[in-house]
Amino acid sequence: MKKLLKDPINLVVAGVGGQGNVMVSLVIGNTLVHDGYFVTIGETYGSSQRGGSVMSHLKVSAEKQYSPLIPEGQADIVLGMEPVETLRVLKSFGNQNVVTVVNPRPIHPVDVTGSGSYPDMESLLQQLKGMSAKTYVVAATEEAQKMGNAMLANMILIGALIQTGLVTISQEAIEKTIKDMFPKAVKENIAALNKGRELAGVLH
């Protein structure tokens, strides 16, 4: 286990219902536990139905267990599975030092769908960049589709997160988590993880 750049590290995972937000949180959390860290996960749901806002708070420490919820304005990392939800989270939890990893694939959340409009993607991404110290725009869904399975997008995002170096995760620990959680799709998930690392490495 290596010393964290900050202790605790506050990570918020933002998405909409049905994207696999809880799965992403568990993959990251389980992996960090394998590496010897203390991890607390808290889930919040803006709407219980599919398509509603879903947000996970992860606190990671090398020293002790913390309470799960992250105070407003104190996220260190935002992992965004959907751009509008990423912007929503940054407005509440962002600060001048926050780093954002975002998948630019829109999934119209309930409130956006109801209004019949979705923000222009280019201006939306510019807003995200303006609110973050560094932004990694990772076309995870597009790359996952090239790999033959759009569901691999989340593992691509996790790989990108690891590549940023903001959370120290060993390859051994992440591969153990993948084998434990996805025993029938180990090869595909490791390939997606490595694709995410590759994409973030290019953007670094």
N, C-alpha and C positions, 0 to 999 in steps of 0.2 A: 504494500500500500504506500503510495506516494503522498507527500504533503499537498493539500489543495492550495490553489492560488488565493483562495479566500475561504474562511470557515465560519459559518456554513456557506455552501453554494446554494443559491436559490434558483430553482429551475421551474418555469411554468410551461406546461404543454397545452396548447390551445387548438381546438378543432370544433367540429360539429358532430352530433350524434350519428353513429354508424361508421365513423372513420377509423375507429380502433384506438381512440385516445387512451382508454384504460390499458389496453395491451401494450402500447408504447411505454406507458409509465411503468408497467410491471417489468418489461424487458430491461429498461434502464435501471430501475430499482433493484431487481434481482441480481443484475450484473455487478452493480456497485457493492452489494452485500457480499457477493462472492469475493470481491477484491478487499473486503475487510472494513468497508465504511459503514457508518450508521446512516440509514435512510428512512425518512418519514414521508408518506404519500397521503395527500388529501385530495378528494375529488369534489368538484362543484358542478352543478348542472343548471343551466339557465332554463332548460325545458326538458322534461322527461321523454318527450317524443323524439323519434328519429328526425334529425335535421336541426335540433336545438343546440344551443351553445354548450360545449363541454370543456371544462378546464381542470387540469391536474396540477397540484402544487407538489414539488419534490424538494425536500431539504436534505442536503448531503453534508455529512461532517466526518472528520477523522477522529473527533474527540468525544462526542456524546449525541444522544438522541434529542432532537428538538421537536417542538409542537409543529403540526403539519402546515398550517396556513401561513402564507407569505404576506407581510404587510404591504399595503399599496406603496408603489414607488421603490420597491426593494428587490425586484427580480434582477438576477445576474444574467440569466439566459432565458430567452423565449423560443421555444420550439413550436413553430406554427405549421399546423397541418392544413390550414385554410387561411387565405390572406385577410379577409375581412375580420375574422375572429382574432387573427394575430394583431391587427391594428387595434381592435377593441381591448385586448389584453395590454398592449403597450401603453395605451392611454391611461390605464389604471395602475399598472405595475412597472412601467418603464422608468428609466432615468438616463442620465448622460453617459453612463458606462455600460448599459445593457447591450448584449450581443444577441442578434436575432438570426435564427435559421428558419427559412420559410419555404414551403411548397407553393408555387404561384398558381396552382390549379384551383379555380373557384368551385365551391360547392355551395350553392345559394342557401344560406341559413334561413330559418323560418321568417324572421322579421324582414329580411331583404326580399325574399320571394313574395311576401305579402304586399310589399310596396311596388313590386314589378320592375325594380331597377337594381343594377349592380354597378359599383364604381368602376371607372375606367382603370384597367389593370396597370397601365404604365404610371398613372398618377398615384394609384394606390401603393405601388412598390416604392415610388419616390417618397411618399409619406413615411413608409416603414423605415427607409434608409435615413430619413431626416430625424427620426426619433430614436435611432440606435447608434451606438458607437461604431459597430460593424454589423453588416448584414450579409448573410449568405443566402442567395436566392437559388435554391436547388430544385430543378425540374424533376422531382421525384416520381410523380405519376407518369410523366412522359417516358422517363427512363425505365420504369417498371413495365410499362406497356411494351417497350422494345424487348424486354426480357421475357415477355409472354404472360405476365401475371400482374395486373394493376395493384393487387394486394401487397406486393413487395415494396410499394412506395414508402410505407412506414419504416421498413428496415433500412431503406436508402437514407431516409432522414436521420435515423439513429446513427448510421455510419458517418454522415456529415457532421453530426453533433460531436461524435468521438474525435473526428479529424480536427475540429477547432482547438482541441487541447484544453478546453475549459473545464471538462470533467475528465479525470484520469481513469481510463478504463483499459484493462489489459485485454489483449486478443484472446488469451486463454479463458478469461472470465466470460467474455461475450459469447464465445463459442460454446462454453458450457451451458449458458442460459439458452442459447438457440437449440441445443440438443435436448435440453430438459423440456422446453416449451413447444418446440416444433419438431418432434422426433421423425416425422414423415417427410419433412421438407428442409432438412439441414443444409444440404448443398445449395439449394436455391436461396435460402435466407443468408447464408454466408456470402454468396455471390452478390446479393443485393447490398449487404453491409459494406462490402469492399467497393462496390460502385459508388455508394454514398461518400466513402472516404476519398475516393478518386475525385469526385466532383467538387467536394469542399477544398481539396488540396489545390485544385486549379484556381479556385476563387480566392484562396488565401492571399 
